[in-house]
Amino acid sequence: MRPDETPEENRTGATLASRHALTFIFITMLVDTIGLGIIIPVTPQLIEQLTGDGMSGAARWGGWLFFVYALMQFLCAPLIGNLSDRFGRRPVLIISLVALGIDYLITGLAPTIAVLFIGRFLSGMAGAAYPTVNAYIADVSPPEKRAANFGLTGAAFGLGFIIGPAIGGLLGEYGPRIPFFVSAGIAFCNALYGLIVLQESLPPARRRRFELWRANPLGAVVALKRFPMLIGLCGVLILMRLAHDANPVVWTYFTMLKFNWSPADVGYSLMAVGAMTAFVFGIVTRVVIPRIGETRAVYLGLACGAAGFMGYAYASEGWMLYPWMAVWSLIGLVMPSLNAIMSRQVGAHGQGELQGALASLGSLTSIAAPPLLSNLFGYFTSPAAPVYFPGAAFFAASVFLLMAAMIFARVRPATAVGSAAE
């Protein structure tokens, strides 16, 4: 295949070309997630170092940092998604990796908490390119394989969290800033790798003219009205994202405060979560979703996620979190199934717009989620709380998932088209 030829242009070798493209995307996501995983175990310590607050106060600061990240993702995701529909996926992905490396450098050198917020602004802009990964996968995947192939990003994410947090926990013993410099190097190397090996997935014939109204974040969400079968699923997506944010927002603070875990302990726990997530996305989704169908997979994932969060909330010993991780990890069945259901309603020319709009919807939810969840944790671990309950955020997340299941039950007849089980 020519260097400038896309998988869609070479019908004879389409399957092989698609496999190569998916391999490149998997490796790119894996290396990027390793860099992200490295910094998680040490972030609370860095915030404490810069603010002088205790863990409850650091959690609140951490929530606002997540808020800034989500705000920038919300504002930039539709713009970047539409730019990828106009100029192709490859340049968008490479530029975002470079921006992420710069963010890690800024954070590692931050002298004040204000500089951390500047880094989060940049990181949110870079993270807004992640929907382009899903658009790339949609470009090279036939409709019947999209659910399984969307699961590859989750598998890379999980595998990255096997490696990254363990490295971050060990590097954290040398100070909370060292992991950020290592992550910066990884991001820059990943960008170089993409520049050399990543091929474009969107041929010029399938690109469309850039229109500014499509890049409006609120306009991108409103554009979902053109796909009436997606409207009901938006409520499920909002509650799913609201609940899912409990882990990145609260986990490190929760385990350090309740169980007195070190950065290394946190790293090992995230490594376990990553291993289970990789197994679910890499193997379970490919076996279970085709067998039981996308609809039942959504129900199963939401139920297991709710049970896992409730288990976290009431765990009295640190070791108890591990069996609940195995239950919670099956939440990974939900997003590939929802993505497949939604992408089926959109033509090939609009996959970037769809993924950008869905990312904006998720980011809009995450603008509210971090302050809500971190303040729940901060309040119920403070002297002002009527009862000491560090697991309050996880309890709330469980309730959100149960609500999502009830909404999905109502919209399912209008949305679950093409499920393997129906």
C-alpha positions as CSV (number, residue, x, y, z in Angstrom):
1,M,0.0,0.0,0.0
2,R,1.3,3.5,-0.8
3,P,2.3,5.7,2.1
4,D,-0.5,8.2,1.2
5,E,-3.1,5.5,0.5
6,T,-5.8,4.9,3.0
7,P,-7.3,1.5,4.0
8,E,-10.5,2.5,2.2
9,E,-8.7,3.1,-1.1
10,N,-7.1,-0.4,-1.2
11,R,-10.1,-2.7,-1.2
12,T,-8.0,-5.8,-1.9
13,G,-5.8,-5.4,1.2
14,A,-8.5,-3.6,3.3
15,T,-8.5,-6.1,6.1
16,L,-4.7,-6.2,6.5
17,A,-4.5,-2.4,6.2
18,S,-7.2,-1.9,8.8
19,R,-5.3,-4.2,11.2
20,H,-2.1,-2.2,10.8
21,A,-4.0,1.0,11.4
22,L,-5.7,-0.3,14.5
23,T,-2.3,-1.6,15.8
24,F,-0.8,1.9,15.4
25,I,-3.7,3.5,17.2
26,F,-3.5,0.9,20.0
27,I,0.2,1.5,20.5
28,T,-0.3,5.3,20.4
29,M,-3.1,5.1,23.1
30,L,-1.0,2.7,25.2
31,V,2.1,4.8,25.3
32,D,0.0,7.9,26.0
33,T,-1.9,6.2,28.8
34,I,1.4,5.1,30.4
35,G,2.4,8.7,30.6
36,L,-0.9,9.6,32.2
37,G,-0.8,6.7,34.6
38,I,2.7,7.7,35.8
39,I,1.5,11.0,37.3
40,I,-1.7,9.9,39.1
41,P,-0.1,8.5,42.3
42,V,1.9,11.6,43.0
43,T,-0.6,14.4,42.1
44,P,-2.1,14.7,45.6
45,Q,1.4,15.1,47.1
46,L,2.3,17.8,44.6
47,I,-1.0,19.7,45.4
48,E,-0.3,19.3,49.2
49,Q,3.2,20.6,48.6
50,L,2.0,23.7,46.7
51,T,-1.0,24.6,48.9
52,G,0.0,23.3,52.4
53,D,-3.5,21.9,52.8
54,G,-4.3,18.4,54.1
55,M,-5.7,15.5,52.0
56,S,-9.3,16.8,52.2
57,G,-8.2,20.3,51.0
58,A,-6.0,18.7,48.3
59,A,-9.0,16.7,47.0
60,R,-11.0,19.9,46.6
61,W,-8.1,21.5,44.7
62,G,-7.8,18.4,42.6
63,G,-11.5,18.6,41.8
64,W,-11.2,22.1,40.5
65,L,-8.2,21.0,38.4
66,F,-10.3,18.3,36.8
67,F,-13.0,21.0,36.3
68,V,-10.6,23.1,34.2
69,Y,-9.5,20.1,32.2
70,A,-13.1,19.2,31.5
71,L,-14.1,22.8,30.6
72,M,-11.3,23.0,28.0
73,Q,-12.3,19.6,26.6
74,F,-15.9,20.7,26.3
75,L,-14.9,23.9,24.4
76,C,-12.3,22.3,22.2
77,A,-13.6,18.8,21.4
78,P,-16.1,19.8,18.6
79,L,-13.6,22.2,17.1
80,I,-10.9,19.5,16.9
81,G,-13.4,16.8,15.8
82,N,-14.5,19.0,12.9
83,L,-10.9,19.9,12.1
84,S,-10.2,16.2,11.8
85,D,-13.1,15.8,9.4
86,R,-11.6,18.6,7.3
87,F,-7.8,18.0,7.4
88,G,-7.6,14.3,8.5
89,R,-7.1,12.5,11.7
90,R,-3.3,12.1,11.7
91,P,-2.2,15.8,12.1
92,V,-4.7,16.3,14.9
93,L,-3.5,13.3,16.9
94,I,0.2,14.3,16.5
95,I,-0.3,17.9,17.5
96,S,-2.3,16.9,20.6
97,L,0.5,14.6,21.7
98,V,3.0,17.4,21.5
99,A,0.7,19.7,23.5
100,L,0.3,17.0,26.1
101,G,4.1,16.8,26.5
102,I,4.3,20.5,27.0
103,D,1.6,20.3,29.7
104,Y,3.6,17.7,31.6
105,L,6.7,19.9,31.6
106,I,4.7,22.9,32.8
107,T,3.2,20.9,35.6
108,G,6.5,19.4,36.7
109,L,8.1,22.8,36.9
110,A,5.1,24.5,38.5
111,P,6.1,26.8,41.5
112,T,2.5,27.6,42.4
113,I,-1.0,26.0,42.2
114,A,-1.9,28.7,39.6
115,V,0.7,27.2,37.2
116,L,-0.9,23.8,37.7
117,F,-4.2,25.4,36.4
118,I,-2.4,26.7,33.4
119,G,-1.1,23.2,32.7
120,R,-4.6,21.8,33.0
121,F,-5.9,24.3,30.5
122,L,-3.4,23.0,28.0
123,S,-4.0,19.4,28.9
124,G,-7.7,19.8,28.4
125,M,-7.1,21.2,24.9
126,A,-4.8,18.2,24.1
127,G,-7.3,15.7,25.6
128,A,-10.0,17.1,23.3
129,A,-8.4,15.2,20.5
130,Y,-9.2,11.8,22.0
131,P,-12.5,11.6,20.1
132,T,-10.4,11.7,16.9
133,V,-9.1,8.3,17.9
134,N,-12.7,6.9,17.9
135,A,-13.3,8.6,14.5
136,Y,-10.1,7.0,13.2
137,I,-11.4,3.6,14.4
138,A,-14.8,4.3,12.8
139,D,-13.0,5.1,9.5
140,V,-11.2,1.8,9.3
141,S,-13.8,-0.5,10.8
142,P,-16.9,-2.1,9.2
143,P,-20.1,-1.4,11.1
144,E,-20.4,-4.9,12.5
145,K,-16.9,-4.7,14.1
146,R,-17.0,-1.2,15.5
147,A,-18.1,-2.2,19.0
148,A,-15.2,-4.6,19.3
149,N,-12.7,-2.2,17.8
150,F,-13.9,0.7,20.0
151,G,-12.9,-1.6,22.8
152,L,-9.3,-1.5,21.7
153,T,-8.9,2.0,23.1
154,G,-10.2,0.7,26.4
155,A,-7.8,-2.2,26.3
156,A,-4.9,0.2,25.6
157,F,-6.1,2.4,28.4
158,G,-6.2,-0.5,30.8
159,L,-2.8,-1.9,29.8
160,G,-1.3,1.6,30.1
161,F,-2.7,1.7,33.6
162,I,-1.0,-1.6,34.4
163,I,2.4,-0.1,33.6
164,G,2.0,3.6,34.2
165,P,0.9,3.8,37.9
166,A,3.4,1.2,39.0
167,I,6.2,3.3,37.5
168,G,4.7,6.5,38.9
169,G,4.5,5.0,42.4
170,L,8.1,4.0,42.3
171,L,9.3,7.3,40.8
172,G,7.2,9.1,43.4
173,E,9.7,7.9,46.0
174,Y,12.1,10.4,44.5
175,G,9.7,13.3,44.7
176,P,6.3,14.2,43.2
177,R,7.7,16.1,40.2
178,I,9.9,13.5,38.7
179,P,7.0,11.5,37.2
180,F,5.8,14.5,35.2
181,F,9.2,14.9,33.4
182,V,9.2,11.2,32.5
183,S,5.6,11.5,31.2
184,A,6.7,14.5,29.1
185,G,9.4,12.5,27.5
186,I,6.9,9.7,26.8
187,A,4.5,12.0,25.1
188,F,7.1,13.6,22.9
189,C,8.4,10.1,21.8
190,N,4.8,9.1,21.1
191,A,4.3,12.1,18.9
192,L,7.5,11.2,17.0
193,Y,6.3,7.6,16.6
194,G,3.0,8.8,15.2
195,L,4.7,11.1,12.8
196,I,6.8,8.2,11.4
197,V,4.3,5.3,11.3
198,L,0.7,6.6,11.6
199,Q,-1.1,6.7,8.2
200,E,-4.1,8.9,7.5
201,S,-7.5,7.1,7.7
202,L,-9.7,9.8,6.0
203,P,-9.1,10.1,2.3
204,P,-9.7,13.6,0.7
205,A,-12.8,12.4,-1.1
206,R,-14.5,11.8,2.3
207,R,-13.4,15.1,3.9
208,R,-15.8,18.0,4.2
209,R,-15.6,21.7,4.3
210,F,-15.0,23.2,7.8
211,E,-18.0,25.1,9.1
212,L,-17.6,27.2,12.2
213,W,-21.1,26.6,13.5
214,R,-20.3,22.9,13.7
215,A,-17.4,23.7,16.0
216,N,-19.6,25.5,18.6
217,P,-19.5,23.2,21.6
218,L,-23.2,23.9,22.4
219,G,-24.0,23.7,18.7
220,A,-22.3,20.3,18.5
221,V,-24.5,19.0,21.3
222,V,-27.6,20.5,19.7
223,A,-26.6,18.9,16.4
224,L,-27.4,15.5,18.1
225,K,-31.1,16.5,17.5
226,R,-30.6,15.5,13.9
227,F,-30.3,12.0,15.1
228,P,-33.5,11.4,17.2
229,M,-32.5,7.8,18.1
230,L,-29.5,9.2,20.0
231,I,-31.4,11.7,22.2
232,G,-32.5,9.2,24.8
233,L,-29.0,7.7,25.1
234,C,-27.6,11.1,26.0
235,G,-29.1,10.8,29.5
236,V,-27.4,7.5,29.9
237,L,-24.2,8.9,28.7
238,I,-24.4,11.9,31.1
239,L,-25.0,9.7,34.1
240,M,-22.4,7.2,33.0
241,R,-19.8,9.9,32.7
242,L,-20.8,11.5,36.0
243,A,-20.4,8.2,37.8
244,H,-17.2,7.2,36.0
245,D,-15.4,10.4,37.1
246,A,-15.5,9.2,40.7
247,N,-12.5,7.0,40.1
248,P,-10.0,9.6,38.6
249,V,-11.3,12.4,40.9
250,V,-11.4,10.6,44.3
251,W,-9.5,7.3,44.2
252,T,-6.1,8.5,45.1
253,Y,-7.3,10.8,47.9
254,F,-9.7,8.2,49.2
255,T,-7.1,5.4,49.5
256,M,-4.4,7.6,51.0
257,L,-6.7,9.0,53.6
258,K,-8.8,6.0,54.6
259,F,-6.2,3.3,54.3
260,N,-3.0,5.4,54.6
261,W,-1.7,4.1,51.3
262,S,1.6,5.4,49.9
263,P,2.1,6.5,46.2
264,A,3.4,3.0,45.5
265,D,0.3,1.4,47.1
266,V,-1.9,3.6,44.9
267,G,0.2,2.7,41.9
268,Y,-0.2,-1.0,42.5
269,S,-4.0,-0.6,43.0
270,L,-4.3,1.3,39.7
271,M,-2.1,-1.3,38.1
272,A,-4.7,-3.9,39.1
273,V,-7.5,-1.8,37.8
274,G,-5.7,-1.4,34.6
275,A,-5.1,-5.2,34.2
276,M,-8.8,-5.9,34.8
277,T,-9.9,-3.1,32.4
278,A,-7.5,-4.3,29.7
279,F,-8.9,-7.8,30.1
280,V,-12.5,-6.5,29.8
281,F,-11.9,-4.2,26.8
282,G,-9.4,-6.5,25.0
283,I,-11.1,-9.9,25.5
284,V,-14.5,-9.7,27.3
285,T,-16.0,-7.1,25.0
286,R,-15.1,-9.1,21.9
287,V,-16.7,-12.2,23.3
288,V,-19.6,-10.9,25.3
289,I,-21.0,-8.1,23.1
290,P,-21.4,-10.2,20.0
291,R,-22.9,-13.1,22.0
292,I,-25.4,-11.2,24.2
293,G,-25.9,-8.1,22.1
294,E,-25.2,-4.4,22.7
295,T,-28.4,-3.9,24.7
296,R,-27.8,-6.6,27.3
297,A,-24.1,-5.6,27.5
298,V,-25.1,-2.1,28.5
299,Y,-27.4,-3.5,31.3
300,L,-24.7,-5.8,32.5
301,G,-22.0,-3.2,32.5
302,L,-24.1,-0.6,34.4
303,A,-25.2,-3.2,37.0
304,C,-21.6,-4.3,37.7
305,G,-20.3,-0.8,37.8
306,A,-23.0,0.2,40.4
307,A,-22.1,-2.9,42.5
308,G,-18.4,-2.1,42.3
309,F,-18.8,1.5,43.4
310,M,-21.0,0.4,46.3
311,G,-18.3,-2.1,47.3
312,Y,-15.7,0.6,47.3
313,A,-17.8,2.9,49.4
314,Y,-18.2,0.4,52.3
315,A,-14.9,-1.4,52.2
316,S,-13.4,-1.4,55.7
317,E,-9.9,-2.7,54.7
318,G,-7.8,-1.8,51.7
319,W,-7.6,-5.4,50.4
320,M,-11.4,-5.5,50.0
321,L,-11.1,-3.0,47.1
322,Y,-9.4,-5.6,44.9
323,P,-12.3,-8.1,44.5
324,W,-14.7,-5.2,43.9
325,M,-12.4,-4.0,41.2
326,A,-13.1,-7.2,39.3
327,V,-16.8,-6.5,39.5
328,W,-16.5,-2.8,38.6
329,S,-14.3,-3.5,35.6
330,L,-17.2,-4.9,33.7
331,I,-18.5,-1.4,33.3
332,G,-16.2,-1.5,30.3
333,L,-19.0,-3.2,28.4
334,V,-21.0,0.0,28.3
335,M,-19.2,2.5,26.2
336,P,-18.2,0.3,23.3
337,S,-21.8,-0.8,23.1
338,L,-23.2,2.7,23.3
339,N,-20.6,4.0,20.8
340,A,-21.6,1.2,18.3
341,I,-25.3,2.0,18.7
342,M,-24.7,5.7,18.2
343,S,-22.2,5.5,15.3
344,R,-24.7,3.3,13.4
345,Q,-27.0,6.2,13.1
346,V,-24.4,8.5,11.4
347,G,-22.9,8.3,7.9
348,A,-19.2,7.8,7.3
349,H,-18.8,11.6,6.7
350,G,-20.1,12.5,10.1
351,Q,-18.2,10.2,12.5
352,G,-15.8,13.0,13.6
353,E,-18.7,15.3,14.3
354,L,-20.5,12.6,16.2
355,Q,-17.5,11.7,18.4
356,G,-16.8,15.4,19.0
357,A,-20.3,16.1,20.0
358,L,-20.4,13.1,22.3
359,A,-17.1,14.1,23.8
360,S,-18.5,17.6,24.4
361,L,-21.5,16.1,26.1
362,G,-19.3,14.0,28.3
363,S,-17.0,17.0,29.1
364,L,-20.0,19.2,29.9
365,T,-21.0,16.6,32.5
366,S,-17.4,16.4,33.8
367,I,-17.4,20.2,34.3
368,A,-19.9,19.5,37.1
369,A,-18.6,16.1,38.2
370,P,-15.2,16.9,39.7
371,P,-16.3,19.7,42.0
372,L,-19.4,17.7,43.0
373,L,-17.5,14.5,43.8
374,S,-14.4,16.0,45.3
375,N,-16.5,18.2,47.5
376,L,-18.6,15.2,48.6
377,F,-15.3,13.5,49.6
378,G,-13.9,16.7,51.2
379,Y,-17.1,17.4,53.2
380,F,-17.7,13.9,54.5
381,T,-14.0,13.7,55.6
382,S,-14.1,17.0,57.4
383,P,-14.9,17.8,61.0
384,A,-18.1,19.6,59.8
385,A,-19.6,16.4,58.5
386,P,-22.5,14.8,60.4
387,V,-20.9,11.4,59.8
388,Y,-17.4,10.4,58.6
389,F,-17.9,8.7,55.2
390,P,-14.9,8.8,52.8
391,G,-16.9,6.6,50.4
392,A,-19.6,9.2,49.8
393,A,-18.6,9.9,46.2
394,F,-18.6,6.2,45.3
395,F,-22.0,5.8,46.9
396,A,-23.3,8.7,44.7
397,A,-21.6,7.1,41.6
398,S,-23.5,3.9,42.2
399,V,-26.8,5.7,42.4
400,F,-26.0,7.5,39.1
401,L,-25.4,4.2,37.3
402,L,-28.7,2.7,38.6
403,M,-30.5,5.8,37.3
404,A,-28.7,5.4,33.9
405,A,-30.0,1.8,33.7
406,M,-33.5,2.9,34.3
407,I,-33.3,5.6,31.6
408,F,-31.8,3.0,29.2
409,A,-34.7,0.7,29.9
410,R,-37.1,3.4,28.7
411,V,-35.2,4.5,25.5
412,R,-34.1,1.0,24.5
413,P,-36.9,0.3,22.0
414,A,-36.1,3.4,20.1
415,T,-32.3,3.1,20.2
416,A,-31.1,-0.5,20.4
417,V,-31.1,-1.1,16.6
418,G,-28.9,-3.8,15.2
419,S,-28.0,-5.4,18.5
420,A,-26.8,-8.9,18.0
421,A,-29.3,-10.2,20.5
422,E,-32.4,-8.6,18.9
